[in-house]
Amino acid sequence: MRKLINLDQKTLTKLKFISAFENLSVNALIENAVQMYIKNQEIDRFKNLTDEEK
């Protein structure tokens, strides 16, 4: 599966800078960020469920 993410030059530069400090590739940094976002969304969605829905 091919993953396409469009980034502007400013964001890409920031990601390259952060990835240098984290010793990760830009791709790995983006993947970690997406995974963290999805996990947080799932947690928030679960917290918003009623007791009956849980």
PDB file of N, CA, C and O in Angstrom:
ATOM      1  N   MET A   1       0.839  -1.175   0.000  1.00  0.00           N
ATOM      2  CA  MET A   1       0.000   0.000   0.000  1.00  0.00           C
ATOM      3  C   MET A   1       0.889   1.244   0.000  1.00  0.00           C
ATOM      4  O   MET A   1       1.815   1.362   0.802  1.00  0.00           O
ATOM      5  N   ARG A   2       0.600   2.133  -0.880  1.00  0.00           N
ATOM      6  CA  ARG A   2       1.395   3.352  -0.976  1.00  0.00           C
ATOM      7  C   ARG A   2       0.758   4.441  -0.127  1.00  0.00           C
ATOM      8  O   ARG A   2      -0.455   4.644  -0.167  1.00  0.00           O
ATOM      9  N   LYS A   3       1.575   5.129   0.632  1.00  0.00           N
ATOM     10  CA  LYS A   3       1.088   6.177   1.516  1.00  0.00           C
ATOM     11  C   LYS A   3       1.509   7.522   0.943  1.00  0.00           C
ATOM     12  O   LYS A   3       2.691   7.758   0.691  1.00  0.00           O
ATOM     13  N   LEU A   4       0.542   8.395   0.742  1.00  0.00           N
ATOM     14  CA  LEU A   4       0.839   9.716   0.219  1.00  0.00           C
ATOM     15  C   LEU A   4       0.446  10.773   1.238  1.00  0.00           C
ATOM     16  O   LEU A   4      -0.706  10.849   1.665  1.00  0.00           O
ATOM     17  N   ILE A   5       1.413  11.579   1.618  1.00  0.00           N
ATOM     18  CA  ILE A   5       1.163  12.694   2.507  1.00  0.00           C
ATOM     19  C   ILE A   5       1.810  13.919   1.876  1.00  0.00           C
ATOM     20  O   ILE A   5       3.011  13.928   1.610  1.00  0.00           O
ATOM     21  N   ASN A   6       1.019  14.935   1.642  1.00  0.00           N
ATOM     22  CA  ASN A   6       1.538  16.172   1.066  1.00  0.00           C
ATOM     23  C   ASN A   6       1.951  17.108   2.189  1.00  0.00           C
ATOM     24  O   ASN A   6       1.137  17.462   3.042  1.00  0.00           O
ATOM     25  N   LEU A   7       3.213  17.508   2.188  1.00  0.00           N
ATOM     26  CA  LEU A   7       3.737  18.423   3.195  1.00  0.00           C
ATOM     27  C   LEU A   7       4.322  19.640   2.501  1.00  0.00           C
ATOM     28  O   LEU A   7       4.935  19.540   1.438  1.00  0.00           O
ATOM     29  N   ASP A   8       4.120  20.786   3.124  1.00  0.00           N
ATOM     30  CA  ASP A   8       4.776  21.972   2.582  1.00  0.00           C
ATOM     31  C   ASP A   8       6.241  21.969   3.011  1.00  0.00           C
ATOM     32  O   ASP A   8       6.633  21.197   3.887  1.00  0.00           O
ATOM     33  N   GLN A   9       7.035  22.814   2.407  1.00  0.00           N
ATOM     34  CA  GLN A   9       8.480  22.815   2.642  1.00  0.00           C
ATOM     35  C   GLN A   9       8.822  23.155   4.078  1.00  0.00           C
ATOM     36  O   GLN A   9       9.771  22.603   4.634  1.00  0.00           O
ATOM     37  N   LYS A  10       8.065  24.054   4.687  1.00  0.00           N
ATOM     38  CA  LYS A  10       8.321  24.472   6.065  1.00  0.00           C
ATOM     39  C   LYS A  10       8.122  23.298   7.031  1.00  0.00           C
ATOM     40  O   LYS A  10       8.946  23.074   7.917  1.00  0.00           O
ATOM     41  N   THR A  11       7.033  22.556   6.857  1.00  0.00           N
ATOM     42  CA  THR A  11       6.755  21.403   7.715  1.00  0.00           C
ATOM     43  C   THR A  11       7.793  20.311   7.506  1.00  0.00           C
ATOM     44  O   THR A  11       8.250  19.694   8.468  1.00  0.00           O
ATOM     45  N   LEU A  12       8.165  20.073   6.260  1.00  0.00           N
ATOM     46  CA  LEU A  12       9.165  19.054   5.966  1.00  0.00           C
ATOM     47  C   LEU A  12      10.511  19.402   6.599  1.00  0.00           C
ATOM     48  O   LEU A  12      11.202  18.521   7.110  1.00  0.00           O
ATOM     49  N   THR A  13      10.879  20.655   6.568  1.00  0.00           N
ATOM     50  CA  THR A  13      12.133  21.093   7.192  1.00  0.00           C
ATOM     51  C   THR A  13      12.090  20.846   8.694  1.00  0.00           C
ATOM     52  O   THR A  13      13.069  20.376   9.275  1.00  0.00           O
ATOM     53  N   LYS A  14      10.966  21.158   9.322  1.00  0.00           N
ATOM     54  CA  LYS A  14      10.813  20.922  10.766  1.00  0.00           C
ATOM     55  C   LYS A  14      10.901  19.438  11.083  1.00  0.00           C
ATOM     56  O   LYS A  14      11.529  19.049  12.068  1.00  0.00           O
ATOM     57  N   LEU A  15      10.271  18.604  10.252  1.00  0.00           N
ATOM     58  CA  LEU A  15      10.329  17.159  10.477  1.00  0.00           C
ATOM     59  C   LEU A  15      11.747  16.631  10.335  1.00  0.00           C
ATOM     60  O   LEU A  15      12.165  15.763  11.102  1.00  0.00           O
ATOM     61  N   LYS A  16      12.485  17.140   9.373  1.00  0.00           N
ATOM     62  CA  LYS A  16      13.879  16.719   9.197  1.00  0.00           C
ATOM     63  C   LYS A  16      14.714  17.112  10.402  1.00  0.00           C
ATOM     64  O   LYS A  16      15.568  16.344  10.845  1.00  0.00           O
ATOM     65  N   PHE A  17      14.474  18.301  10.933  1.00  0.00           N
ATOM     66  CA  PHE A  17      15.198  18.778  12.107  1.00  0.00           C
ATOM     67  C   PHE A  17      14.899  17.905  13.323  1.00  0.00           C
ATOM     68  O   PHE A  17      15.814  17.504  14.043  1.00  0.00           O
ATOM     69  N   ILE A  18      13.617  17.610  13.552  1.00  0.00           N
ATOM     70  CA  ILE A  18      13.220  16.759  14.687  1.00  0.00           C
ATOM     71  C   ILE A  18      13.763  15.349  14.507  1.00  0.00           C
ATOM     72  O   ILE A  18      14.243  14.748  15.468  1.00  0.00           O
ATOM     73  N   SER A  19      13.696  14.819  13.308  1.00  0.00           N
ATOM     74  CA  SER A  19      14.150  13.445  13.066  1.00  0.00           C
ATOM     75  C   SER A  19      15.647  13.301  13.321  1.00  0.00           C
ATOM     76  O   SER A  19      16.107  12.233  13.725  1.00  0.00           O
ATOM     77  N   ALA A  20      16.404  14.364  13.089  1.00  0.00           N
ATOM     78  CA  ALA A  20      17.844  14.314  13.356  1.00  0.00           C
ATOM     79  C   ALA A  20      18.103  14.161  14.854  1.00  0.00           C
ATOM     80  O   ALA A  20      19.000  13.419  15.254  1.00  0.00           O
ATOM     81  N   PHE A  21      17.335  14.849  15.674  1.00  0.00           N
ATOM     82  CA  PHE A  21      17.499  14.755  17.120  1.00  0.00           C
ATOM     83  C   PHE A  21      16.968  13.442  17.686  1.00  0.00           C
ATOM     84  O   PHE A  21      17.482  12.944  18.687  1.00  0.00           O
ATOM     85  N   GLU A  22      15.946  12.882  17.054  1.00  0.00           N
ATOM     86  CA  GLU A  22      15.328  11.649  17.534  1.00  0.00           C
ATOM     87  C   GLU A  22      15.997  10.396  16.960  1.00  0.00           C
ATOM     88  O   GLU A  22      15.645   9.280  17.342  1.00  0.00           O
ATOM     89  N   ASN A  23      16.945  10.568  16.059  1.00  0.00           N
ATOM     90  CA  ASN A  23      17.607   9.447  15.380  1.00  0.00           C
ATOM     91  C   ASN A  23      16.599   8.536  14.681  1.00  0.00           C
ATOM     92  O   ASN A  23      16.708   7.311  14.737  1.00  0.00           O
ATOM     93  N   LEU A  24      15.632   9.146  14.032  1.00  0.00           N
ATOM     94  CA  LEU A  24      14.623   8.430  13.260  1.00  0.00           C
ATOM     95  C   LEU A  24      14.585   9.019  11.853  1.00  0.00           C
ATOM     96  O   LEU A  24      15.022  10.146  11.622  1.00  0.00           O
ATOM     97  N   SER A  25      14.064   8.246  10.938  1.00  0.00           N
ATOM     98  CA  SER A  25      13.837   8.811   9.611  1.00  0.00           C
ATOM     99  C   SER A  25      12.577   9.661   9.663  1.00  0.00           C
ATOM    100  O   SER A  25      11.767   9.522  10.580  1.00  0.00           O
ATOM    101  N   VAL A  26      12.411  10.530   8.692  1.00  0.00           N
ATOM    102  CA  VAL A  26      11.207  11.361   8.631  1.00  0.00           C
ATOM    103  C   VAL A  26       9.988  10.468   8.488  1.00  0.00           C
ATOM    104  O   VAL A  26       8.947  10.734   9.088  1.00  0.00           O
ATOM    105  N   ASN A  27      10.110   9.419   7.702  1.00  0.00           N
ATOM    106  CA  ASN A  27       9.004   8.488   7.504  1.00  0.00           C
ATOM    107  C   ASN A  27       8.604   7.839   8.829  1.00  0.00           C
ATOM    108  O   ASN A  27       7.417   7.766   9.145  1.00  0.00           O
ATOM    109  N   ALA A  28       9.570   7.371   9.597  1.00  0.00           N
ATOM    110  CA  ALA A  28       9.272   6.746  10.892  1.00  0.00           C
ATOM    111  C   ALA A  28       8.658   7.751  11.849  1.00  0.00           C
ATOM    112  O   ALA A  28       7.765   7.404  12.622  1.00  0.00           O
ATOM    113  N   LEU A  29       9.121   8.983  11.808  1.00  0.00           N
ATOM    114  CA  LEU A  29       8.571  10.030  12.666  1.00  0.00           C
ATOM    115  C   LEU A  29       7.107  10.294  12.339  1.00  0.00           C
ATOM    116  O   LEU A  29       6.281  10.427  13.241  1.00  0.00           O
ATOM    117  N   ILE A  30       6.786  10.369  11.059  1.00  0.00           N
ATOM    118  CA  ILE A  30       5.398  10.577  10.636  1.00  0.00           C
ATOM    119  C   ILE A  30       4.540   9.385  11.032  1.00  0.00           C
ATOM    120  O   ILE A  30       3.424   9.565  11.519  1.00  0.00           O
ATOM    121  N   GLU A  31       5.043   8.169  10.831  1.00  0.00           N
ATOM    122  CA  GLU A  31       4.284   6.975  11.206  1.00  0.00           C
ATOM    123  C   GLU A  31       3.996   6.958  12.704  1.00  0.00           C
ATOM    124  O   GLU A  31       2.885   6.624  13.115  1.00  0.00           O
ATOM    125  N   ASN A  32       4.982   7.312  13.520  1.00  0.00           N
ATOM    126  CA  ASN A  32       4.769   7.362  14.971  1.00  0.00           C
ATOM    127  C   ASN A  32       3.732   8.407  15.343  1.00  0.00           C
ATOM    128  O   ASN A  32       2.899   8.179  16.220  1.00  0.00           O
ATOM    129  N   ALA A  33       3.783   9.548  14.679  1.00  0.00           N
ATOM    130  CA  ALA A  33       2.826  10.613  14.961  1.00  0.00           C
ATOM    131  C   ALA A  33       1.407  10.184  14.601  1.00  0.00           C
ATOM    132  O   ALA A  33       0.468  10.451  15.351  1.00  0.00           O
ATOM    133  N   VAL A  34       1.249   9.528  13.469  1.00  0.00           N
ATOM    134  CA  VAL A  34      -0.068   9.057  13.042  1.00  0.00           C
ATOM    135  C   VAL A  34      -0.586   7.991  14.004  1.00  0.00           C
ATOM    136  O   VAL A  34      -1.759   8.016  14.377  1.00  0.00           O
ATOM    137  N   GLN A  35       0.264   7.064  14.406  1.00  0.00           N
ATOM    138  CA  GLN A  35      -0.150   6.029  15.356  1.00  0.00           C
ATOM    139  C   GLN A  35      -0.577   6.637  16.686  1.00  0.00           C
ATOM    140  O   GLN A  35      -1.579   6.222  17.268  1.00  0.00           O
ATOM    141  N   MET A  36       0.180   7.617  17.166  1.00  0.00           N
ATOM    142  CA  MET A  36      -0.153   8.275  18.429  1.00  0.00           C
ATOM    143  C   MET A  36      -1.488   9.022  18.306  1.00  0.00           C
ATOM    144  O   MET A  36      -2.301   8.992  19.230  1.00  0.00           O
ATOM    145  N   TYR A  37      -1.710   9.682  17.182  1.00  0.00           N
ATOM    146  CA  TYR A  37      -2.959  10.404  16.959  1.00  0.00           C
ATOM    147  C   TYR A  37      -4.149   9.446  16.959  1.00  0.00           C
ATOM    148  O   TYR A  37      -5.172   9.719  17.586  1.00  0.00           O
ATOM    149  N   ILE A  38      -4.011   8.325  16.254  1.00  0.00           N
ATOM    150  CA  ILE A  38      -5.096   7.350  16.189  1.00  0.00           C
ATOM    151  C   ILE A  38      -5.381   6.778  17.572  1.00  0.00           C
ATOM    152  O   ILE A  38      -6.544   6.634  17.951  1.00  0.00           O
ATOM    153  N   LYS A  39      -4.349   6.455  18.321  1.00  0.00           N
ATOM    154  CA  LYS A  39      -4.529   5.912  19.666  1.00  0.00           C
ATOM    155  C   LYS A  39      -5.254   6.919  20.559  1.00  0.00           C
ATOM    156  O   LYS A  39      -6.164   6.546  21.300  1.00  0.00           O
ATOM    157  N   ASN A  40      -4.857   8.191  20.493  1.00  0.00           N
ATOM    158  CA  ASN A  40      -5.513   9.222  21.300  1.00  0.00           C
ATOM    159  C   ASN A  40      -6.966   9.415  20.899  1.00  0.00           C
ATOM    160  O   ASN A  40      -7.820   9.639  21.757  1.00  0.00           O
ATOM    161  N   GLN A  41      -7.259   9.330  19.604  1.00  0.00           N
ATOM    162  CA  GLN A  41      -8.635   9.452  19.135  1.00  0.00           C
ATOM    163  C   GLN A  41      -9.487   8.302  19.651  1.00  0.00           C
ATOM    164  O   GLN A  41     -10.633   8.510  20.050  1.00  0.00           O
ATOM    165  N   GLU A  42      -8.940   7.089  19.647  1.00  0.00           N
ATOM    166  CA  GLU A  42      -9.672   5.933  20.153  1.00  0.00           C
ATOM    167  C   GLU A  42      -9.954   6.075  21.649  1.00  0.00           C
ATOM    168  O   GLU A  42     -11.047   5.751  22.112  1.00  0.00           O
ATOM    169  N   ILE A  43      -8.967   6.559  22.399  1.00  0.00           N
ATOM    170  CA  ILE A  43      -9.144   6.757  23.841  1.00  0.00           C
ATOM    171  C   ILE A  43     -10.215   7.810  24.093  1.00  0.00           C
ATOM    172  O   ILE A  43     -11.085   7.617  24.942  1.00  0.00           O
ATOM    173  N   ASP A  44     -10.159   8.925  23.361  1.00  0.00           N
ATOM    174  CA  ASP A  44     -11.163   9.971  23.530  1.00  0.00           C
ATOM    175  C   ASP A  44     -12.553   9.476  23.173  1.00  0.00           C
ATOM    176  O   ASP A  44     -13.523   9.791  23.862  1.00  0.00           O
ATOM    177  N   ARG A  45     -12.654   8.707  22.106  1.00  0.00           N
ATOM    178  CA  ARG A  45     -13.941   8.168  21.686  1.00  0.00           C
ATOM    179  C   ARG A  45     -14.489   7.219  22.745  1.00  0.00           C
ATOM    180  O   ARG A  45     -15.689   7.221  23.018  1.00  0.00           O
ATOM    181  N   PHE A  46     -13.622   6.410  23.343  1.00  0.00           N
ATOM    182  CA  PHE A  46     -14.054   5.480  24.382  1.00  0.00           C
ATOM    183  C   PHE A  46     -14.521   6.238  25.624  1.00  0.00           C
ATOM    184  O   PHE A  46     -15.508   5.851  26.249  1.00  0.00           O
ATOM    185  N   LYS A  47     -13.818   7.316  25.986  1.00  0.00           N
ATOM    186  CA  LYS A  47     -14.200   8.116  27.154  1.00  0.00           C
ATOM    187  C   LYS A  47     -15.563   8.769  26.959  1.00  0.00           C
ATOM    188  O   LYS A  47     -16.283   8.994  27.933  1.00  0.00           O
ATOM    189  N   ASN A  48     -15.927   9.076  25.720  1.00  0.00           N
ATOM    190  CA  ASN A  48     -17.195   9.747  25.436  1.00  0.00           C
ATOM    191  C   ASN A  48     -18.376   8.793  25.361  1.00  0.00           C
ATOM    192  O   ASN A  48     -19.520   9.234  25.256  1.00  0.00           O
ATOM    193  N   LEU A  49     -18.116   7.494  25.413  1.00  0.00           N
ATOM    194  CA  LEU A  49     -19.214   6.534  25.379  1.00  0.00           C
ATOM    195  C   LEU A  49     -19.953   6.539  26.721  1.00  0.00           C
ATOM    196  O   LEU A  49     -19.370   6.788  27.776  1.00  0.00           O
ATOM    197  N   THR A  50     -21.241   6.259  26.639  1.00  0.00           N
ATOM    198  CA  THR A  50     -21.995   6.123  27.876  1.00  0.00           C
ATOM    199  C   THR A  50     -21.675   4.793  28.515  1.00  0.00           C
ATOM    200  O   THR A  50     -21.072   3.927  27.881  1.00  0.00           O
ATOM    201  N   ASP A  51     -22.074   4.618  29.767  1.00  0.00           N
ATOM    202  CA  ASP A  51     -21.820   3.347  30.460  1.00  0.00           C
ATOM    203  C   ASP A  51     -22.512   2.205  29.744  1.00  0.00           C
ATOM    204  O   ASP A  51     -21.974   1.100  29.681  1.00  0.00           O
ATOM    205  N   GLU A  52     -23.683   2.449  29.210  1.00  0.00           N
ATOM    206  CA  GLU A  52     -24.411   1.415  28.495  1.00  0.00           C
ATOM    207  C   GLU A  52     -23.708   0.986  27.222  1.00  0.00           C
ATOM    208  O   GLU A  52     -23.716  -0.195  26.875  1.00  0.00           O
ATOM    209  N   GLU A  53     -23.091   1.945  26.514  1.00  0.00           N
ATOM    210  CA  GLU A  53     -22.381   1.647  25.289  1.00  0.00           C
ATOM    211  C   GLU A  53     -21.068   0.911  25.567  1.00  0.00           C
ATOM    212  O   GLU A  53     -20.617   0.116  24.743  1.00  0.00           O
ATOM    213  N   LYS A  54     -20.450   1.174  26.734  1.00  0.00           N
ATOM    214  CA  LYS A  54     -19.209   0.510  27.077  1.00  0.00           C
ATOM    215  C   LYS A  54     -19.480  -0.942  27.356  1.00  0.00           C
ATOM    216  O   LYS A  54     -18.556  -1.694  27.668  1.00  0.00           O
TER     217      LYS A  54
END
